[in-house]
Amino acid sequence: MMVSGLKQAGRKWYDTLCRTLADLGFRVNDADPCVFYAHDGDDIAMLAIHVDDCPITGTSKDRISGL
């Protein structure tokens, strides 16, 4: 669903992003709602969201590549 030009467009995008990342096993950081993390055993992956840029880092190159 594409929503553009509306005051709610940013919120709709964030809601869609949160649902998609939750399906991938990510959780929202309590301190910053633009930081998401996912644990897989001892490995962790983190996303920092800024507008439409999503840099990712983590402890496993394979996990990062898979995402």
N, C-alpha and C positions, 0 to 999 in steps of 0.2 A: 504494500500500500504506500503510495507516494503522496505526501502531504507537503505542499510548498506554499509559501506566502502567508502562512497562518501563524498567529502568536504561539499556538500549541505545537508547531512543527518540531521544534527542538526537543520538547518533552516526548512527543511520539517517537522520535528517533531514538532517544535514550531508553524508553520503555522497550522498544524492539531490540535494541542492542543488549539490554539486560536479559531479556528472555533468551536470546540467541546464545549469549555467553553462559547463561545458566544451563542450557542444554548441552554445552561443551564441558560442564563441570566447574565453571568459574563462580566465585562468590564475590560480592561487593565488599570492599574494605570499609570497616566501620568509621575510620578516621577521615576517609576521602572517598566520596561516591564515584569518583572518576578513576579509581584504581581497583582492578579486579585481580584475583589470584585463584590458582587451582593447585591442589596438592595431588600428587600421584606417588604414594609411598614416600620416599625421601626426597623426591623431586618436587620443585615448585615452579610454576610459570606465573608471570605477572604482566598485566597489561595496564598502561597508563593512557587514558583516553583524553584527547584534546581536539575538540570539534570533530573532524573526520580523520584524524591521524591517530593511529593505534600502535605505538612502539611496544614491542614485547621483549621480555628477558626471562631468563630462568636458569635452572641448574642442569638441564638436559637438552643438548642440541637436537636429539631425536624428537623429544616432546615439542619443542619449539617448531621444528620443521613440520611436524604432524598437524599443528594448529594452523 
